């Protein structure tokens, strides 16, 4: 769970950096990566 939350925070920071730099496609990819880790964390909690 710690590893998933760390990866989520890294993706969140990347998304913020990409948005500041105006890299929209990279920003959207980082958002989808954040969504993936969020779903995995929810699955771990549910089990």
HUSULTA-V468831 format. One record per residue. N is the residue number from 1. RES is the residue in one small letter. SS is DSSP state (H for helix, E for strand, C for the rest). OMEGA is omega as a letter, one per 30 degrees, with the letter a starting at -180 (NA if undefined). NEAR is the number of other ideal C-beta (glycine too) atoms within 12 Angstrom. Layout:
n:N res:RES ss:SS omega:OMEGA near:NEAR
n:N res:RES ss:SS omega:OMEGA near:NEAR
This chain:
n:1 res:x ss:C omega:l near:15
n:2 res:x ss:H omega:a near:10
n:3 res:x ss:H omega:l near:13
n:4 res:x ss:H omega:a near:22
n:5 res:x ss:H omega:l near:19
n:6 res:x ss:H omega:l near:14
n:7 res:x ss:H omega:l near:21
n:8 res:x ss:H omega:a near:27
n:9 res:x ss:H omega:l near:20
n:10 res:x ss:H omega:l near:18
n:11 res:x ss:H omega:l near:29
n:12 res:x ss:H omega:l near:22
n:13 res:x ss:H omega:l near:18
n:14 res:x ss:H omega:l near:25
n:15 res:x ss:H omega:l near:27
n:16 res:x ss:H omega:l near:18
n:17 res:x ss:H omega:a near:16
n:18 res:x ss:H omega:l near:22
n:19 res:x ss:H omega:l near:19
n:20 res:x ss:H omega:a near:14
n:21 res:x ss:H omega:l near:14
n:22 res:x ss:C omega:l near:10
n:23 res:x ss:C omega:a near:16
n:24 res:x ss:H omega:a near:14
n:25 res:x ss:H omega:l near:14
n:26 res:x ss:H omega:l near:20
n:27 res:x ss:H omega:l near:23
n:28 res:x ss:H omega:l near:17
n:29 res:x ss:H omega:l near:18
n:30 res:x ss:H omega:l near:29
n:31 res:x ss:H omega:l near:22
n:32 res:x ss:H omega:l near:17
n:33 res:x ss:H omega:l near:25
n:34 res:x ss:H omega:l near:27
n:35 res:x ss:H omega:l near:18
n:36 res:x ss:H omega:a near:18
n:37 res:x ss:H omega:l near:27
n:38 res:x ss:H omega:l near:21
n:39 res:x ss:H omega:l near:16
n:40 res:x ss:H omega:l near:21
n:41 res:x ss:H omega:l near:23
n:42 res:x ss:H omega:l near:16
n:43 res:x ss:H omega:l near:13
n:44 res:x ss:H omega:l near:16
n:45 res:x ss:H omega:a near:12
n:46 res:x ss:H omega:a near:8
n:47 res:x ss:C omega:NA near:8
